[in-house]
Amino acid sequence: MCGIVGYIGKKPVVEVLIDGLRKLEYRGYDSSGIAINAGGKIKIYKAEGKLQNLVDVLTKHTEETKTAKIGIGHIRWATHGAPTEINAHPHTCTCGKLVIVHNGIIENFKELKEELIKKGCSFRSQTDTETVAHLIAQEFAQTKDLTQAVRLATKKIQGAYALGVMHQDLPGMLVATKRNAPLLVGIGEGEFFIASDVPAIIEHTKKALYLNDNEVVTLTTEMKLIDAENKKVTPKIEVLPWEPVALSKMGYKHFMLKEIHEQPDVIRNVLSGKLYNIDEPISLKEVKLTKETLKNLHRIQVIACGTSLHAAMVGKYLIEEFCSIPVDVEASSEYIYRKNVTDKNTLVIGVSQSGETADTLTAIKQSKEKGSHILIITNRPDSTMAREADSLVPVSAGIEVSVAATKSYTAQLISFYLLALYMAEVKGSLDEKTLVELKKELIVLPQKLEMILSNKEQIQKCAKAYANHKDFIYIARGINFATALEGALKLKEISYINATGYPAGELKHGPIAMLDETMPVLSILMQGKVYEKLLSNAEEAKARNAKLIALTNSSDKKLDELFDFIIKIPEVDEIFSPVIAAVPLQLLAYYIAEFLGKDVDQPRNLAKSVTVE
């Protein structure tokens, strides 16, 4: 969840580290810190809270930091220990000469800590990370070799980690390693970077090495790479597919608003190269599902977390509708701690924006061990999850900076439509006429989103009218139950209003007890087979004096009498309505949070890339 950066080269290191940490704030922003080697001495600077607090600290120390050319930095999402200055990274060994930054969780830190205390180590923080600093220092005392100390120490660690390590006595060396946590090495002209993610280094270089688990990289004036058994590894250098402009707000007040407005073009990007012509089959070049494979499938399991889980729920509906294959959807965090019956006749689909989500990554590894075909839907084709995949659907949303997922959700939805149609074509489960009609509707979705984005006034009025409510209920039926959950999640994430999504038919089975004049109920009311049923559920809520909002593509005049507020969206076939309905719900959450003065892009307690279980 945390973000780490490191640099060795000729540039002023503080500038590089702070710029890198700023690009990683989506990974956590409870506290931050850097360590540099200046004049042969390790110097550490930390601060609680947002990164700007660390910048303010550093402005008081410009003279002692300006000549430094090597350093490591960290921005924290707290796991072990409160987000205080003493628990902020970097952490040191007892003597203070060895310093580390860490992303991940050390599962056996208590046992290690007890052993290290017996050996005379003195602990200052509540973190699991400090244990690693002492452990590496113990090995370094024996080997006098930082690379080997890191390699040997990490053999004793259980859990997940990405580490950046420096030692005061080695002012020209930076060592890094990882296991079950993302880490890459950026390669510049006479300089090297380490980072948890691409945004931290993309302005400096587009050449990078993605470390594999248990590899140790040593950076001096050159780069050396070894594996866990001390064997030399030839680095595989890749060209990063990102552009620095993706990290600009482009005139929008927040990244979230910019990313909401990017969604029409995101859909076009997802469709590009996959849907050439409505009369031609869907082309998913990295999906290796044959007709024989699909014929032998007993079921499909889709595993995901958060917003990706809601996209997966829509995906279940589509695959069952188009392909008549039973689909289970489960939260990754639940999947990995129970006995499951995954086997070679099960297709397992993992969905993750980052491709590094710890629970989902563990789940797909478990499934892979049982012989299942693994298909990954991710925004990061360079991620660990993508590298584990047998089949891959890259969602092509581009870098998403705001913590609350918007354009990546829409891209995941479109990817599921393409996958379901692709499978239907391979399986022969839909007739040609139906396939053509579905593809026609898919192609025009971007224009319909542009219509919503160019007419936001009604959504803004609704947001202003309901911004001061403490609770919210979203209801829907059928394919849009997931849309209700996602709309409620967006509101919770960025406004901190207690919002809950329900299947509308379940309202009378308990939740209706909460309804009175203080409770807004938002109905996702799309024309189709559940329209009349949902309308009836809304009337039940009205009879309990709830304030009713409709998100609808209907021109039914009786809605004016029933609902207090109506948000109209373009007409769309019910099967595609989750794509169209998601955008006004994102905007509603955004404008409510803005009216309330919340930190839209960096909501409290959250991080975008959840790399710990």
PAZA-521760 format. One line per 4 residues: for each residue x, y, z of C-alpha. Coordinates in steps of 0.001 Angstrom, whole numbers, plus 500000, padded with zeros to 6 digits. Layout:
// PAZA-521760
X:Y:Z | ...
END
This chain:
// PAZA-521760
500000:500000:500000 | 502884:502381:500751 | 505056:503980:498096 | 508849:503832:497966
511383:505626:495802 | 515147:505636:495602 | 517776:507425:493527 | 521478:507281:492818
522995:509595:490233 | 524025:513180:489613 | 520811:515086:490287 | 519908:516740:493620
518421:513710:495343 | 515873:515521:497507 | 514128:516955:494447 | 513965:513550:492793
512646:511821:495908 | 509980:514409:496705 | 508803:514471:493092 | 508613:510671:493100
506718:510558:496401 | 504266:513149:495128 | 503481:510845:492201 | 502919:507960:494651
500595:509748:497077 | 497703:507627:495817 | 499377:504668:497580 | 499155:506291:501025
499538:509663:502689 | 499560:509109:506461 | 503204:510153:506842 | 506376:510374:504773
510136:510532:505040 | 513436:510404:503201 | 516979:509325:504020 | 520034:510624:502171
523759:510169:502399 | 525180:513686:502653 | 528869:514205:503330 | 529305:510562:504303
526523:510691:506912 | 523014:509213:506819 | 520475:511966:507441 | 516763:511236:507924
513816:513619:507652 | 510233:512616:508512 | 506806:514163:508991 | 503292:513101:509949
500401:513691:507569 | 500518:514795:503953 | 503708:515050:501929 | 503676:518844:502116
504553:518544:505809 | 507788:516762:504852 | 508507:519414:502216 | 508125:522085:504919
510612:520211:507123 | 513131:519931:504301 | 513045:523660:503521 | 514789:524188:506854
517659:521886:505867 | 518511:522895:502308 | 522177:523556:503055 | 522856:520069:504428
520847:518272:501720 | 521697:520128:498502 | 524868:518163:497658 | 523425:514680:498275
523156:512401:495236 | 521791:509198:496782 | 518708:508582:498885 | 515518:506666:499557
512000:507908:500327 | 508689:506564:501553 | 505064:507606:501766 | 503019:505553:504203
499653:503884:504551 | 499802:502728:508158 | 499534:499016:508999 | 501676:498396:512105
501701:501405:514381 | 499879:504728:514207 | 500803:507280:511501 | 503257:509160:513703
506661:510630:512942 | 508464:507884:514863 | 506623:505181:512892 | 507223:506909:509566
509855:505425:507268 | 512817:505328:506708 | 513845:503101:509629 | 517349:502333:510852
519287:499708:512706 | 520463:500344:516281 | 523559:502304:515267 | 521699:504316:512634
524114:503522:509794 | 521821:501165:507887 | 518532:502626:506670 | 515585:501109:504820
512180:501862:503303 | 509577:499126:503007 | 506228:498448:501351 | 504396:495331:502532
503819:493358:505717 | 506300:491184:507606 | 504160:488370:508982 | 506759:486921:511361
508077:490231:512674 | 507136:489472:516308 | 509249:486308:516396 | 512130:488063:514640
511868:491055:516960 | 512149:488877:520058 | 515301:487234:518691 | 516834:490579:517727
516157:492132:521132 | 517985:489204:522735 | 520935:490024:520468 | 521023:493607:521727
518988:495461:519089 | 517161:498544:520306 | 513719:499219:518789 | 512234:502702:518531
508993:502262:516550 | 505898:500047:516550 | 506419:498985:512945 | 507177:495594:511462
509619:497340:509111 | 512168:498213:511782 | 512677:494474:512327 | 514000:494199:508760
516486:497024:509314 | 517963:495261:512359 | 517942:491900:510579 | 519893:493221:507570
522304:495054:509894 | 523012:491785:511725 | 523852:490077:508438 | 525950:493033:507282
528012:492835:510477 | 528948:489292:509446 | 529367:489648:505659 | 530462:493296:505226
528555:493003:501929 | 525255:494894:501686 | 523943:492870:498749 | 524546:489583:500537
523187:490966:503798 | 519909:491823:502061 | 519759:488460:500298 | 520392:486455:503475
518163:488549:505726 | 515155:488293:503428 | 515397:484499:503480 | 514291:484739:507122
511295:486953:506367 | 507745:485709:505892 | 505262:487991:504165 | 505407:490646:501482
508007:493327:500957 | 509616:495751:498575 | 512789:497167:500129 | 515220:499958:499431
518405:499794:501532 | 521430:502086:502055 | 524416:502027:504423 | 526407:505010:505632
529724:503279:504929 | 528723:502657:501296 | 527753:506138:500055 | 527693:505052:496407
525400:502020:496707 | 521660:501416:496762 | 520265:497864:497146 | 516673:496790:496504
514646:493597:496522 | 511022:492416:496565 | 508631:489556:497238 | 504884:489739:496594
505032:493524:496319 | 505688:495704:493257 | 509108:497255:492610 | 510849:498436:489467
514237:499915:488636 | 514364:502940:486340 | 517465:503218:484151 | 518619:506681:483120
521816:508197:481760 | 524350:507578:484543 | 521582:507246:487114 | 519196:504673:488577
515828:504871:490302 | 513757:502438:492326 | 510010:502879:492723 | 506806:501127:493683
505154:502276:490473 | 505814:503890:487101 | 504491:507420:487854 | 507375:508043:490272
510008:507784:487533 | 508292:508381:484190 | 509438:512005:483948 | 513052:510852:484226
513221:507686:482133 | 511146:505250:480082 | 513563:502341:480496 | 512945:500002:483419
513577:496608:484929 | 510724:494887:486767 | 512191:492874:489606 | 510991:489306:490036
510349:487927:493508 | 513508:487358:495589 | 515827:489063:493108 | 518279:491555:494607
519494:494512:492566 | 522615:496490:493479 | 522913:499996:492022 | 526209:501877:491936
527654:503317:488725 | 526273:500105:487208 | 523487:497643:487897 | 523991:494083:489140
521177:491564:489595 | 521187:488260:491476 | 518536:485734:492520 | 517847:484258:495954
520585:481676:495488 | 523218:484283:494595 | 523205:483426:490900 | 523739:486238:488433
520617:487224:486480 | 520610:489025:483138 | 518306:492057:483488 | 515342:492251:481106
514985:495939:480277 | 511556:497134:479144 | 510218:500386:477689 | 507514:501934:479869
504220:502553:478013 | 503291:505749:479891 | 503610:509459:479120 | 504257:512166:481763
501228:514185:480557 | 498966:511524:482112 | 499959:512901:485517 | 498659:516404:484771
495201:517643:485820 | 494882:519362:482423 | 492997:522301:483929 | 490509:520282:485986
490167:521039:489691 | 490799:517419:490679 | 492228:514332:489027 | 488940:512555:489723
486979:515054:487639 | 489535:514821:484833 | 489381:511030:484900 | 485565:511040:484840
485705:513202:481702 | 488240:510887:480072 | 485798:507970:480046 | 484386:508355:476509
487913:508192:475101 | 488784:505345:477474 | 485950:503286:475981 | 487237:504074:472503
490717:502963:473570 | 489388:499685:474976 | 487422:498949:471809 | 490298:499949:469524
491982:496889:468083 | 489344:494597:469601 | 486161:495583:467782 | 487104:496445:464217
483733:496002:462571 | 480293:494931:463777 | 480289:492142:461180 | 483644:490743:462328
484459:488685:465456 | 485795:490361:468597 | 489603:490213:468601 | 491218:489489:471968
494731:488491:470948 | 495931:487662:474454 | 492938:485498:475382 | 493705:481806:474813
490247:480281:475256 | 489410:477763:472541 | 486021:476283:471724 | 487208:473034:473335
488280:474869:476508 | 484891:476576:476802 | 483074:473308:476107 | 484870:471635:479026
484287:474454:481526 | 482138:473483:484491 | 482044:477020:485776 | 483795:480364:485935
485009:482042:489121 | 485623:485791:489150 | 487672:487157:492044 | 488225:490825:492797
488105:493541:495474 | 486302:496866:495861 | 485271:498584:492649 | 486692:495705:490608
484321:493375:492471 | 481374:495433:491249 | 482647:495236:487666 | 482937:491479:488172
479270:491302:489238 | 478257:492917:485964 | 480608:490507:484191 | 478825:487540:485805
475495:488758:484468 | 476902:489216:480955 | 478695:485865:480710 | 475698:483949:482000
473373:485897:479673 | 475534:485513:476558 | 477231:482157:477159 | 475017:480169:479592
478054:479251:481717 | 477556:479442:485516 | 479655:482192:487090 | 480527:482759:490752
481807:486124:491947 | 483659:486393:495231 | 485725:488918:497133 | 489364:487843:496930
489833:488347:500666 | 487193:485670:501323 | 488243:483336:498530 | 491776:482788:499783
490826:481636:503287 | 488368:478875:502517 | 488418:475534:500773 | 487390:475959:497155
486773:473440:494403 | 488695:475132:491649 | 490132:472671:489125 | 491323:472363:485517
487720:472719:484296 | 487315:476087:486023 | 488156:479388:484385 | 489355:481835:487038
489130:485530:486167 | 491066:487968:488335 | 490105:491641:488113 | 492397:494377:489440
493086:497952:488364 | 496700:497816:489533 | 497367:494145:488885 | 499093:494115:492290
496092:493699:494651 | 497472:491319:497268 | 494326:489287:497978 | 493534:488810:494293
497133:487903:493499 | 497135:485250:496227 | 493810:483882:494976 | 494969:483469:491383
498161:481764:492517 | 496084:479297:494541 | 493856:478634:491534 | 496807:478258:489199
498268:475564:491452 | 495032:473587:490986 | 495339:473715:487205 | 492769:476410:486426
493126:478620:483381 | 493864:482132:484700 | 492475:485150:482858 | 493391:488606:484170
491548:491864:483507 | 493829:494724:484550 | 494821:498269:483741 | 498477:497327:484149
499729:494784:481590 | 503177:495259:483191 | 501919:494068:486614 | 502662:490943:488631
499146:489630:488052 | 499438:490008:484284 | 502666:488015:484381 | 500854:485172:486161
498094:485062:483540 | 497372:482414:480915 | 495075:484923:479211 | 495032:488710:479522
492547:491497:478812 | 494324:494866:479253 | 491696:497525:479974 | 493685:500464:478507
492402:503143:480918 | 495776:504862:481300 | 497208:506050:484606 | 494483:506752:487159
495748:509127:489848 | 492653:509731:491977 | 492239:507085:494665 | 488538:506577:493855
488312:504448:490702 | 486256:505937:487860 | 487666:505445:484390 | 489261:502133:485331
485826:500854:486415 | 484282:501810:483082 | 487206:500218:481261 | 486730:497015:483272
483036:496990:482385 | 483766:497381:478665 | 486388:494645:478933 | 483771:492295:480385
481372:493123:477529 | 484098:492314:475023 | 485095:489129:476837 | 481492:487901:477118
480858:488601:473427 | 484153:486965:472472 | 483269:483847:474455 | 479778:483789:472926
481283:483940:469444 | 483795:481176:470168 | 481115:479052:471847 | 478444:479851:469260
475889:480692:471944 | 474484:483876:470326 | 473063:484214:466819 | 474691:486575:464323
471868:489137:464377 | 472017:489495:468169 | 475815:489845:468088 | 475610:492627:465495
472982:494525:467497 | 475043:494285:470689 | 478174:495516:468921 | 476263:498448:467420
475164:499526:470893 | 478670:499080:472297 | 480202:501375:469682 | 477892:504321:470455
478390:504261:474240 | 481147:506950:474169 | 478797:509471:472525 | 476138:508790:475158
478656:509408:477935 | 479654:512675:476257 | 476001:513745:476375 | 475990:513220:480151
479305:515005:480658 | 478161:518047:478690 | 474947:518370:480743 | 475999:518102:484376
473881:520914:485828 | 471081:518683:487116 | 473601:516399:488831 | 475242:519417:490483
471848:520653:491725 | 471055:517227:493135 | 474436:517061:494860 | 473936:520456:496458
470430:519518:497633 | 471574:516300:499336 | 475146:517075:500410 | 474288:517508:504081
472572:514149:504601 | 474350:511653:506829 | 472983:508510:505177 | 472057:507399:501657
470483:504299:500125 | 470939:503194:496504 | 468561:500588:495066 | 468496:498700:491765
467611:495313:490344 | 469128:492870:487887 | 472314:493909:486140 | 472332:497287:487925
472490:495949:491488 | 476276:496195:491058 | 475805:499794:489875 | 473981:500585:493126
476859:499111:495116 | 479424:501068:493100 | 477483:504334:493382 | 477244:503896:497151
480935:503034:497387 | 481939:506192:495512 | 479888:508337:497879 | 481370:506617:500938
484923:506864:499662 | 485127:510564:498975 | 482368:512234:501034 | 482378:509884:504088
478563:509719:503949 | 477213:506342:505061 | 475825:504979:501780 | 474532:501464:501147
473436:499662:497987 | 470605:497123:498066 | 468745:494923:495597 | 465458:496852:495497
463397:493756:496233 | 465290:493326:499516 | 464286:496752:500793 | 461175:495370:502476
463166:492572:504138 | 464764:494797:506764 | 466315:498004:505351 | 462895:499650:504982
462970:500125:508772 | 465539:502900:508256 | 463345:504971:505944 | 461922:508318:506983
462065:511917:505786 | 465814:512123:506552 | 466789:509209:504268 | 467412:509810:500543
466813:506745:498358 | 468335:506770:494886 | 466679:504390:492407 | 468625:503261:489342
465534:502985:487179 | 466378:501708:483701 | 463810:500737:481093 | 463687:496977:480748
462322:493858:482345 | 462680:495047:485974 | 461474:498627:485414 | 457952:498195:486808
459176:496125:489757 | 461728:498779:490723 | 459106:501487:490344 | 456948:499601:492829
459882:499385:495266 | 460381:503164:494970 | 456713:503697:495810 | 457180:501582:498951
459995:503931:499978 | 457845:506987:499193 | 455107:505649:501481 | 457681:505808:504342
458389:509505:503559 | 461854:508854:502128 | 463273:511451:499774 | 463431:509852:496334
465953:510412:493560 | 465672:508674:490190 | 468529:507983:487832 | 466626:507016:484726
466465:506817:480948 | 462653:506759:481047 | 460371:509581:479931 | 457487:508161:481967
455441:511179:483172 | 454382:509497:486421 | 457986:509722:487633 | 457540:513475:488131
454952:512881:490857 | 456838:510080:492586 | 460411:511414:492705 | 461766:514527:494384
464691:514684:491963 | 465210:513105:488536 | 468580:512714:486809 | 467982:511865:483154
470450:509876:481065 | 470345:508878:477371 | 468318:505903:476213 | 470273:502688:476181
469566:498981:476004 | 469197:497645:479552 | 472154:495292:479090 | 474484:498295:478585
472915:500546:481209 | 475622:499902:483886 | 478119:501831:481737 | 475807:504805:481273
474528:504809:484865 | 477970:504745:486498 | 479044:508178:485239 | 476285:510335:486811
476773:508436:490079 | 480486:509240:489968 | 479666:512899:489335 | 477073:512963:492119
479637:511624:494594 | 482255:514070:493302 | 480060:517161:493609 | 478763:516185:497067
482353:515714:498279 | 483365:519030:496712 | 480467:520873:498333 | 481518:519371:501664
485122:520471:501168 | 486575:516954:501228 | 489928:515924:499810 | 488505:514326:496670
491658:512791:495206 | 493113:511559:498500 | 490266:510523:500823 | 491211:509658:504379
492365:506146:505313 | 492449:504934:501703 | 495128:503927:499228 | 494643:503089:495583
496887:500071:495211 | 496183:497612:498039 | 499343:495514:498104 | 498854:494002:501568
496212:491514:502724
END
